[in-house]
Amino acid sequence: MVVVSGSADRTPGLFSGRDRAVIAAASMSMLLVQMDWFALNLMLPVIARDFRTPTTDLQWLVSGYMLTLGALMIVGGRAADVHGRRRVIVLGLTGFALVSVVCSAAQNVAWLTAGRVVQGATAALIFPVAVAVVTSHFRDDRQGRAVGMVLAFSAIGTALGPFVGGAFAEHVSWRAVFLLNVPICAAAVLLMLRCVAESRDEEAVRGLDLPGALALAVGLTAFMLAVDQGAHWGWGSAATVTCFVAGAALLWLFVVVERRTAEPLLDLSLLRNGPFMTVTMAGTVSNVVYCLVAVLSALYLQQARGLSPFGSGLVFLALSAGAGSASYWSGHLARRWRPEALMATGLLLSGTGLFALTWADPLALYTVVFAVVGVGLGLGWALTNVATQSYVSAGRLAAASGLVLTSLVLWGAVAVAVAATVLEVVSGSAARAASDGPAIEVVLRAAAALALMGAALLVPLVRSHGEARAGQPADGDVGTTPQVR
């Protein structure tokens, strides 16, 4: 039983002023998280110059944020169901604003990195809850349109992020980008408190799997620290080996905890569902490639090709617009074609486009190919949740969605950490790695190959659905193909 706001007794099909305020509050929350992440990528070279450090040493500003977001996202969603969605998202928005102020005042890399890690934890109280606030408010046929509007603002945040980050970094200050979060958080909090009724799942289990979340987060951190610092410490050094062993032990402990707890953070039994895991891995590959392209292309455009942060932001609009438009239209396309086929097409398009991107010299051509890569990547990860839901029972949809989102975010964080180390190794120098165009292109070609392998993963599923469709009667009334819910 869910406590709702009474929105359902409004005139069907129309949004009242309060309804629009609820949508606006959730939309600003989603826009905030997306815009902040994508804005940072264009600021990395500027931050590196200010702190006199190699840009590749700043990868923790990206991966640390994603690590805590991914590890705590399910905890945030469950806390909202238990303690109240409005309460949790207001807490997350308030924390996000406060930590943004702390980040803006950072005096060194350690300070800023710690701030970003905490900011990821506050984002975990926003990102999975914003849509839940809307779905609990709208309990009629307007729910789909309301959620669509919120997700559209998420796509707008993706598109605006690089432009805002580049413009502020060049014409104002990278610190001002963090301060920009404060008024957005304040406006969203005000609307939440004034217009959103509290809602919770009265049947939700009260326990939160904090031991599991802690084991997962610390285990991945130890592993990523070993990858990041292995070249400096020595791959056979006691510190590197200790981090690898500790990471492996904590990840094993996470599996043990998940098997024994009554309410696990992740439903590990889903790992035995072959088609579900195949689609999840393919979607994760798409998101990993997106993260690598977003970070490495930001370095390439500014430090290898010499573009200004603002100019790089303009070029990045092509990638963001391509991904955002593909995300928006993916739901419509999935009504006509199997999502697995669309995902495979997207991965094939992004892999091929990314190979072409590494040889595209004229900036105009680079920008066009960049947009094509964005379209492919947008299709790849946007449809992951849709495709996986068709392979699980109705009672496990939430658990499946949580596993998918966690996989996408956490492996994206790991990929950024690994890519920074690989880039330094290929370049041969941490100091010049971020400006070494050929080295960046080598890593991007590896990402392109990864995208093509992701497409290949889906081929057996696409073929099996094609064969099943061919074996159906002409009227299509009988068949075994799973239906997308």
RODO-2510 file (C-alpha; in nm, 4 decimals, decimal comma):
residues 485
     n   res          X          Y          Z
     1     m     0,0000     0,0000     0,0000
     2     v     0,1378     0,3400    -0,1029
     3     v     0,0410     0,6760     0,0438
     4     v    -0,0330     0,9062    -0,2511
     5     s    -0,1178     1,2690    -0,3003
     6     g    -0,4651     1,2390    -0,4386
     7     s    -0,3557     1,3521    -0,7829
     8     a    -0,5692     1,0827    -0,9412
     9     d    -0,8927     1,2728    -0,8808
    10     r    -0,7879     1,5609    -1,1049
    11     t    -0,9401     1,6035    -1,4485
    12     p    -0,8129     1,3105    -1,6567
    13     g    -0,5461     1,4081    -1,9085
    14     l    -0,4770     1,7522    -1,7627
    15     f    -0,2031     1,8695    -1,5283
    16     s    -0,2940     2,1060    -1,2450
    17     g    -0,0536     2,3703    -1,1169
    18     r     0,0511     2,1385    -0,8370
    19     d     0,1037     1,8516    -1,0814
    20     r     0,3340     2,0684    -1,2918
    21     a     0,5253     2,1696    -0,9795
    22     v     0,5820     1,8021    -0,8911
    23     i     0,7080     1,7333    -1,2431
    24     a     0,9309     2,0418    -1,2268
    25     a     1,0827     1,9355    -0,8924
    26     a     1,1649     1,5856    -1,0186
    27     s     1,2876     1,7199    -1,3543
    28     m     1,5295     1,9648    -1,1906
    29     s     1,6601     1,6838    -0,9700
    30     m     1,7370     1,4598    -1,2685
    31     l     1,8785     1,7477    -1,4747
    32     l     2,1073     1,8401    -1,1844
    33     v     2,2690     1,4978    -1,1505
    34     q     2,3156     1,4498    -1,5253
    35     m     2,4405     1,8022    -1,5967
    36     d     2,6902     1,7953    -1,3096
    37     w     2,8503     1,4689    -1,4241
    38     f     2,8828     1,5701    -1,7895
    39     a     2,9988     1,9241    -1,7065
    40     l     3,2947     1,7915    -1,5084
    41     n     3,4482     1,6080    -1,8045
    42     l     3,5208     1,9340    -1,9873
    43     m     3,6672     2,0894    -1,6724
    44     l     3,9298     1,8230    -1,6011
    45     p     4,2138     1,9854    -1,8023
    46     v     4,1426     2,3253    -1,6423
    47     i     4,1383     2,1755    -1,2919
    48     a     4,4618     1,9911    -1,3687
    49     r     4,6308     2,3179    -1,4693
    50     d     4,5113     2,4930    -1,1547
    51     f     4,6395     2,2161    -0,9281
    52     r     4,9508     2,1510    -1,1400
    53     t     4,8830     1,7792    -1,1751
    54     p     4,8522     1,5415    -1,4744
    55     t     4,4960     1,5254    -1,6035
    56     t     4,4978     1,1455    -1,5909
    57     d     4,5482     1,1689    -1,2137
    58     l     4,2040     1,3309    -1,1889
    59     q     4,0140     1,0215    -1,3029
    60     w     3,8974     0,9693    -0,9434
    61     l     3,6871     1,2845    -0,9760
    62     v     3,4811     1,0848    -1,2252
    63     s     3,5182     0,7241    -1,1101
    64     g     3,4938     0,8046    -0,7363
    65     y     3,1616     0,9810    -0,7939
    66     m     3,0293     0,6931    -1,0044
    67     l     3,1550     0,4363    -0,7545
    68     t     2,9562     0,5713    -0,4599
    69     l     2,6557     0,6451    -0,6801
    70     g     2,6511     0,2885    -0,8137
    71     a     2,7181     0,1200    -0,4800
    72     l     2,4533     0,3187    -0,2899
    73     m     2,1866     0,3706    -0,5560
    74     i     1,9775     0,0686    -0,4558
    75     v     2,0200     0,1588    -0,0882
    76     g     1,8923     0,5090    -0,1674
    77     g     1,5899     0,3751    -0,3528
    78     r     1,5047     0,1311    -0,0747
    79     a     1,5531     0,3983     0,1935
    80     a     1,3045     0,6149     0,0056
    81     d     1,0480     0,3350    -0,0042
    82     v     1,0881     0,2749     0,3697
    83     h     1,1378     0,6237     0,5155
    84     g     0,9548     0,8387     0,2613
    85     r     1,0445     0,9423    -0,0912
    86     r     1,0114     1,3160    -0,0356
    87     r     1,2188     1,3029     0,2819
    88     v     1,5018     1,1090     0,1175
    89     i     1,5220     1,3161    -0,2010
    90     v     1,5134     1,6428    -0,0029
    91     l     1,7980     1,5069     0,2102
    92     g     1,9873     1,4144    -0,1069
    93     l     1,9339     1,7541    -0,2711
    94     t     2,0384     1,9393     0,0452
    95     g     2,3505     1,7269     0,0779
    96     f     2,4312     1,7696    -0,2913
    97     a     2,4144     2,1495    -0,2549
    98     l     2,6316     2,1559     0,0568
    99     v     2,8960     1,9270    -0,0920
   100     s     2,8946     2,1363    -0,4126
   101     v     2,9971     2,4378    -0,2020
   102     v     3,2737     2,2286    -0,0432
   103     c     3,3954     2,1198    -0,3895
   104     s     3,3980     2,4789    -0,5148
   105     a     3,6337     2,5759    -0,2304
   106     a     3,8758     2,2841    -0,2846
   107     q     4,2421     2,3761    -0,2407
   108     n     4,3926     2,0517    -0,3687
   109     v     4,3095     1,7333    -0,5585
   110     a     4,2536     1,5248    -0,2431
   111     w     3,9985     1,7761    -0,1136
   112     l     3,8105     1,7859    -0,4429
   113     t     3,8202     1,4070    -0,4845
   114     a     3,6793     1,3506    -0,1354
   115     g     3,4046     1,6005    -0,2123
   116     r     3,3138     1,4224    -0,5346
   117     v     3,2971     1,0856    -0,3583
   118     v     3,0540     1,2266    -0,0992
   119     q     2,8630     1,4027    -0,3766
   120     g     2,8123     1,0651    -0,5454
   121     a     2,6612     0,9349    -0,2222
   122     t     2,4129     1,2249    -0,2121
   123     a     2,3302     1,1696    -0,5801
   124     a     2,2361     0,8124    -0,4861
   125     l     1,9525     0,9648    -0,2795
   126     i     1,8331     1,1670    -0,5814
   127     f     1,8803     0,9676    -0,9012
   128     p     1,6719     0,6560    -0,8209
   129     v     1,4057     0,8527    -0,6280
   130     a     1,3127     1,1347    -0,8664
   131     v     1,1042     0,9156    -1,0985
   132     a     0,9508     0,7335    -0,7996
   133     v     0,8249     1,0692    -0,6676
   134     v     0,6394     1,1228    -0,9954
   135     t     0,4997     0,7704    -1,0269
   136     s     0,3667     0,7847    -0,6700
   137     h     0,1996     1,1216    -0,7362
   138     f     0,0340     1,0233    -1,0647
   139     r    -0,1736     0,7077    -1,0313
   140     d    -0,3723     0,7430    -1,3555
   141     d    -0,3139     0,7522    -1,7307
   142     r    -0,1072     1,0729    -1,7001
   143     q     0,1762     0,8858    -1,5321
   144     g     0,3485     0,7891    -1,8574
   145     r     0,3508     1,1466    -1,9879
   146     a     0,4753     1,2807    -1,6545
   147     v     0,7622     1,0306    -1,6376
   148     g     0,8479     1,1031    -2,0015
   149     m     0,8815     1,4736    -1,9219
   150     v     1,1145     1,3988    -1,6301
   151     l     1,3336     1,1717    -1,8426
   152     a     1,3389     1,4363    -2,1160
   153     f     1,4932     1,6809    -1,8673
   154     s     1,7481     1,4139    -1,7804
   155     a     1,8437     1,4063    -2,1494
   156     i     1,8576     1,7880    -2,1533
   157     g     2,0987     1,7750    -1,8578
   158     t     2,3148     1,5329    -2,0545
   159     a     2,3190     1,7703    -2,3511
   160     l     2,3754     2,0879    -2,1490
   161     g     2,6469     1,9472    -1,9221
   162     p     2,9463     1,9680    -2,1582
   163     f     2,8380     2,3094    -2,2879
   164     v     2,7902     2,4509    -1,9375
   165     g     3,1144     2,2979    -1,8129
   166     g     3,3150     2,4312    -2,1059
   167     a     3,1599     2,7783    -2,0942
   168     f     3,2080     2,8212    -1,7190
   169     a     3,5593     2,6770    -1,7195
   170     e     3,6698     2,9206    -1,9921
   171     h     3,4735     3,2372    -1,9135
   172     v     3,4031     3,2174    -1,5387
   173     s     3,5679     2,9444    -1,3295
   174     w     3,5420     2,5703    -1,2857
   175     r     3,4480     2,6430    -0,9243
   176     a     3,1398     2,8321    -1,0407
   177     v     3,0007     2,5158    -1,2038
   178     f     2,9705     2,3581    -0,8600
   179     l     2,8066     2,6718    -0,7217
   180     l     2,5523     2,6570    -1,0058
   181     n     2,4155     2,3432    -0,8386
   182     v     2,3101     2,5364    -0,5287
   183     p     2,0177     2,7425    -0,6686
   184     i     1,8912     2,4417    -0,8674
   185     c     1,8932     2,2292    -0,5503
   186     a     1,7240     2,5073    -0,3541
   187     a     1,4448     2,5455    -0,6113
   188     a     1,3888     2,1682    -0,6274
   189     v     1,3791     2,1390    -0,2464
   190     l     1,1309     2,4252    -0,2190
   191     l     0,8973     2,2649    -0,4725
   192     m     0,9328     1,9238    -0,3080
   193     l     0,8407     2,0597     0,0355
   194     r     0,5517     2,2738    -0,0874
   195     c     0,3924     2,0576    -0,3551
   196     v     0,4926     1,6916    -0,3101
   197     a     0,3026     1,4800    -0,0586
   198     e     0,5060     1,2233     0,1303
   199     s     0,4788     0,8697    -0,0042
   200     r     0,6277     0,5375     0,0957
   201     d     0,5763     0,1684     0,0425
   202     e     0,4022     0,0498     0,3586
   203     e     0,4794    -0,3124     0,2712
   204     a     0,8526    -0,2570     0,2146
   205     v     1,0918    -0,4484     0,4374
   206     r     1,2530    -0,2103     0,6840
   207     g     1,6043    -0,3490     0,6643
   208     l     1,8770    -0,1998     0,4434
   209     d     2,1707    -0,4103     0,3291
   210     l     2,4374    -0,1650     0,4429
   211     p     2,7033    -0,4369     0,5051
   212     g     2,6626    -0,5515     0,1456
   213     a     2,6850    -0,1965     0,0102
   214     l     2,9957    -0,1275     0,2212
   215     a     3,1707    -0,4489     0,1115
   216     l     3,0943    -0,3728    -0,2536
   217     a     3,2078    -0,0090    -0,2391
   218     v     3,5291    -0,0727    -0,0433
   219     g     3,6148    -0,3815    -0,2488
   220     l     3,5814    -0,1953    -0,5782
   221     t     3,7742     0,1007    -0,4355
   222     a     4,0640    -0,1242    -0,3360
   223     f     4,0669    -0,2853    -0,6800
   224     m     4,0547     0,0526    -0,8595
   225     l     4,3272     0,1932    -0,6339
   226     a     4,5539    -0,0974    -0,7284
   227     v     4,4871    -0,0378    -1,0996
   228     d     4,5382     0,3380    -1,0677
   229     q     4,8543     0,3314    -0,8580
   230     g     5,0070     0,0025    -0,9726
   231     a     5,2409     0,1694    -1,2220
   232     h     5,3691     0,4105    -0,9555
   233     w     5,3963     0,1608    -0,6703
   234     g     5,5139    -0,1261    -0,8894
   235     w     5,2802    -0,4031    -1,0033
   236     g     5,4512    -0,6542    -0,7764
   237     s     5,4835    -0,4227    -0,4767
   238     a     5,3289    -0,5047    -0,1400
   239     a     5,0862    -0,2102    -0,1653
   240     t     4,9544    -0,3105    -0,5089
   241     v     4,9202    -0,6791    -0,4234
   242     t     4,7522    -0,5925    -0,0930
   243     c     4,4935    -0,3766    -0,2683
   244     f     4,4189    -0,6458    -0,5260
   245     v     4,3858    -0,9155    -0,2587
   246     a     4,1756    -0,6929    -0,0308
   247     g     3,9500    -0,5986    -0,3215
   248     a     3,8979    -0,9617    -0,4222
   249     a     3,8327    -1,0662    -0,0605
   250     l     3,5762    -0,7907    -0,0049
   251     l     3,3954    -0,8670    -0,3306
   252     w     3,3823    -1,2339    -0,2247
   253     l     3,2478    -1,1177     0,1133
   254     f     2,9835    -0,9156    -0,0713
   255     v     2,8625    -1,2310    -0,2481
   256     v     2,8516    -1,4196     0,0856
   257     v     2,6530    -1,1397     0,2505
   258     e     2,4082    -1,1208    -0,0398
   259     r     2,3436    -1,4947    -0,0242
   260     r     2,2710    -1,4925     0,3491
   261     t     2,0764    -1,1701     0,4046
   262     a     1,6963    -1,1708     0,3935
   263     e     1,6839    -0,8555     0,1796
   264     p     1,9943    -0,8553    -0,0443
   265     l     2,1202    -0,5447    -0,2174
   266     l     2,1317    -0,7426    -0,5412
   267     d     1,9348    -1,0544    -0,6323
   268     l     2,2250    -1,2839    -0,7219
   269     s     1,9910    -1,5538    -0,8520
   270     l     1,9453    -1,3320    -1,1575
   271     l     2,3048    -1,4148    -1,2486
   272     r     2,1805    -1,7599    -1,3521
   273     n     1,9350    -1,6098    -1,6013
   274     g     2,1337    -1,6364    -1,9259
   275     p     1,9355    -1,4021    -2,1563
   276     f     1,8995    -1,1430    -1,8783
   277     m     2,2732    -1,1427    -1,8097
   278     t     2,3558    -1,1268    -2,1815
   279     v     2,1492    -0,8109    -2,2270
   280     t     2,2840    -0,6640    -1,9028
   281     m     2,6438    -0,7221    -2,0153
   282     a     2,5748    -0,5667    -2,3552
   283     g     2,4126    -0,2620    -2,1950
   284     t     2,7010    -0,2334    -1,9515
   285     v     2,9467    -0,2403    -2,2419
   286     s     2,7554     0,0442    -2,4062
   287     n     2,7664     0,2542    -2,0906
   288     v     3,1352     0,1739    -2,0353
   289     v     3,2141     0,2927    -2,3876
   290     y     3,0058     0,6077    -2,3289
   291     c     3,2042     0,6872    -2,0124
   292     l     3,5351     0,6303    -2,1908
   293     v     3,4350     0,8459    -2,4871
   294     a     3,3089     1,1251    -2,2599
   295     v     3,6313     1,1397    -2,0561
   296     l     3,8934     1,0668    -2,3240
   297     s     3,7388     1,2884    -2,5921
   298     a     3,7326     1,5795    -2,3476
   299     l     4,1088     1,5365    -2,3025
   300     y     4,1667     1,4843    -2,6740
   301     l     3,9766     1,7924    -2,7915
   302     q     4,1367     2,0295    -2,5420
   303     q     4,4874     1,8971    -2,4905
   304     a     4,5636     1,7160    -2,8150
   305     r     4,3701     1,9297    -3,0638
   306     g     4,4052     2,2555    -2,8707
   307     l     4,0389     2,3567    -2,8531
   308     s     3,9254     2,5846    -2,5733
   309     p     3,6920     2,4455    -2,3048
   310     f     3,4025     2,6374    -2,4627
   311     g     3,4880     2,5122    -2,8117
   312     s     3,5124     2,1570    -2,6810
   313     g     3,1738     2,2028    -2,5163
   314     l     3,0211     2,2999    -2,8495
   315     v     3,1638     1,9871    -3,0141
   316     f     3,0403     1,7775    -2,7217
   317     l     2,6874     1,8977    -2,7878
   318     a     2,6926     1,6652    -3,0902
   319     l     2,7632     1,3585    -2,8741
   320     s     2,5098     1,4609    -2,6094
   321     a     2,2417     1,5542    -2,8611
   322     g     2,2882     1,2237    -3,0428
   323     a     2,2652     1,0225    -2,7211
   324     g     1,9756     1,2286    -2,5847
   325     s     1,7687     1,2007    -2,9017
   326     a     1,8346     0,8263    -2,9258
   327     s     1,7275     0,7843    -2,5627
   328     y     1,4085     0,9809    -2,6262
   329     w     1,3101     0,7819    -2,9362
   330     s     1,4219     0,4437    -2,8060
   331     g     1,0875     0,3764    -2,6372
   332     h     0,8975     0,4461    -2,9598
   333     l     1,1329     0,2285    -3,1635
   334     a     1,1002    -0,0574    -2,9136
   335     r     0,7300    -0,0795    -2,9964
   336     r     0,8156    -0,1866    -3,3506
   337     w     1,1411    -0,3804    -3,3104
   338     r     1,2900    -0,6038    -3,0454
   339     p     1,5022    -0,3960    -2,8026
   340     e     1,7859    -0,6493    -2,8302
   341     a     1,8052    -0,5870    -3,2057
   342     l     1,8047    -0,2102    -3,1490
   343     m     2,0774    -0,2416    -2,8850
   344     a     2,2911    -0,4518    -3,1193
   345     t     2,2417    -0,1949    -3,3945
   346     g     2,3386     0,0843    -3,1559
   347     l     2,6539    -0,0936    -3,0412
   348     l     2,7503    -0,1714    -3,4006
   349     l     2,6903     0,1914    -3,4988
   350     s     2,8858     0,3302    -3,2044
   351     g     3,1773     0,0872    -3,2518
   352     t     3,2075     0,1617    -3,6234
   353     g     3,1629     0,5334    -3,5640
   354     l     3,4250     0,5364    -3,2901
   355     f     3,6800     0,3722    -3,5189
   356     a     3,6019     0,6397    -3,7802
   357     l     3,6295     0,9125    -3,5148
   358     t     3,9926     0,8279    -3,4442
   359     w     4,0773     0,9012    -3,8102
   360     a     3,8459     1,2028    -3,8578
   361     d     4,0786     1,5012    -3,8907
   362     p     3,8574     1,7953    -4,0042
   363     l     3,6673     1,9243    -3,7016
   364     a     3,3380     1,9407    -3,8940
   365     l     3,3669     1,5722    -3,9881
   366     y     3,4713     1,4855    -3,6324
   367     t     3,1581     1,6584    -3,4984
   368     v     2,9262     1,4726    -3,7366
   369     v     3,0816     1,1344    -3,6528
   370     f     3,0666     1,2285    -3,2836
   371     a     2,6891     1,2680    -3,3154
   372     v     2,6608     0,9266    -3,4839
   373     v     2,8593     0,7690    -3,1982
   374     g     2,6212     0,9375    -2,9530
   375     v     2,3162     0,7943    -3,1297
   376     g     2,4598     0,4427    -3,1153
   377     l     2,5581     0,4667    -2,7489
   378     g     2,2243     0,6227    -2,6558
   379     l     2,0378     0,3308    -2,8129
   380     g     2,2683     0,0820    -2,6448
   381     w     2,2226     0,1811    -2,2815
   382     a     1,8765     0,3396    -2,2951
   383     l     1,7125     0,0116    -2,3982
   384     t     1,8975    -0,2102    -2,1505
   385     n     1,6303    -0,1834    -1,8822
   386     v     1,3497    -0,2405    -2,1354
   387     a     1,5179    -0,5485    -2,2836
   388     t     1,6079    -0,7097    -1,9503
   389     q     1,2570    -0,6677    -1,8089
   390     s     1,1198    -0,9102    -2,0681
   391     y     1,3308    -1,1947    -1,9243
   392     v     1,2190    -1,1775    -1,5594
   393     s     0,8898    -1,2382    -1,3823
   394     a     0,6684    -0,9501    -1,2712
   395     g     0,7670    -0,9999    -0,9082
   396     r     1,1365    -0,9479    -0,9811
   397     l     1,1220    -0,6395    -1,2029
   398     a     1,2512    -0,4036    -0,9341
   399     a     1,5385    -0,6372    -0,8409
   400     a     1,6305    -0,6750    -1,2084
   401     s     1,6260    -0,2995    -1,2646
   402     g     1,8464    -0,2463    -0,9592
   403     l     2,1023    -0,5004    -1,0804
   404     v     2,1086    -0,3438    -1,4285
   405     l     2,1582     0,0129    -1,3023
   406     t     2,4247    -0,0957    -1,0557
   407     s     2,6130    -0,2851    -1,3261
   408     l     2,5994     0,0099    -1,5663
   409     v     2,7286     0,2657    -1,3173
   410     l     2,9866     0,0571    -1,1312
   411     w     3,1531    -0,0900    -1,4391
   412     g     3,1601     0,2590    -1,5894
   413     a     3,3569     0,3733    -1,2841
   414     v     3,5990     0,0807    -1,3113
   415     a     3,6477     0,1440    -1,6843
   416     v     3,7461     0,5084    -1,6300
   417     a     4,0051     0,4047    -1,3701
   418     v     4,1491     0,1334    -1,5940
   419     a     4,1524     0,3592    -1,9012
   420     a     4,3546     0,6279    -1,7195
   421     t     4,6201     0,3722    -1,6302
   422     v     4,6240     0,2193    -1,9789
   423     l     4,6569     0,5658    -2,1343
   424     e     4,9624     0,6408    -1,9206
   425     v     5,1183     0,3058    -2,0131
   426     v     5,0551     0,3526    -2,3875
   427     s     5,1839     0,7092    -2,3762
   428     g     5,4839     0,6190    -2,1667
   429     s     5,4457     0,9279    -1,9495
   430     a     5,1800     1,0320    -1,6982
   431     a     5,2709     1,3976    -1,7538
   432     r     5,1991     1,4005    -2,1275
   433     a     4,9383     1,1206    -2,1516
   434     a     4,6387     1,3581    -2,1589
   435     s     4,7829     1,5501    -2,4559
   436     d     4,9118     1,2441    -2,6413
   437     g     4,6635     1,2271    -2,9302
   438     p     4,7866     0,8956    -3,0774
   439     a     4,7763     0,7271    -2,7335
   440     i     4,4201     0,8500    -2,6732
   441     e     4,3205     0,7223    -3,0164
   442     v     4,4615     0,3769    -2,9330
   443     v     4,2472     0,3574    -2,6179
   444     l     3,9408     0,4819    -2,8074
   445     r     3,9933     0,2120    -3,0734
   446     a     4,0015    -0,0449    -2,7937
   447     a     3,6690     0,1006    -2,6743
   448     a     3,5352     0,0692    -3,0293
   449     a     3,6336    -0,2970    -3,0377
   450     l     3,4590    -0,3441    -2,7034
   451     a     3,1390    -0,1956    -2,8509
   452     l     3,1534    -0,4373    -3,1444
   453     m     3,1986    -0,7288    -2,9028
   454     g     2,8916    -0,6044    -2,7158
   455     a     2,6935    -0,6174    -3,0391
   456     a     2,8192    -0,9710    -3,1035
   457     l     2,6961    -1,0761    -2,7568
   458     l     2,3395    -0,9986    -2,8625
   459     v     2,3442    -1,1805    -3,1979
   460     p     2,2300    -1,5202    -3,0572
   461     l     1,9352    -1,3557    -2,8803
   462     v     1,8352    -1,1591    -3,1906
   463     r     1,8549    -1,4770    -3,4012
   464     s     1,6492    -1,6806    -3,1530
   465     h     1,3739    -1,4200    -3,1552
   466     g     1,3823    -1,4110    -3,5337
   467     e     1,3478    -1,7891    -3,5523
   468     a     1,0661    -1,7838    -3,2960
   469     r     0,8856    -1,5151    -3,4952
   470     a     0,9282    -1,7161    -3,8167
   471     g     0,7687    -2,0169    -3,6476
   472     q     0,4593    -1,8238    -3,5362
   473     p     0,1270    -1,8379    -3,7177
   474     a     0,0669    -1,5603    -3,9663
   475     d    -0,1782    -1,3798    -3,7398
   476     g     0,0851    -1,3627    -3,4629
   477     d    -0,1660    -1,4655    -3,1940
   478     v     0,0438    -1,7494    -3,0631
   479     g     0,4138    -1,7493    -2,9898
   480     t     0,6821    -1,7847    -2,7309
   481     t     0,8706    -1,4586    -2,7724
   482     p     0,8832    -1,2768    -2,4383
   483     q     0,6826    -0,9567    -2,4388
   484     v     0,8321    -0,6269    -2,3236
   485     r     0,6451    -0,5029    -2,0195
***
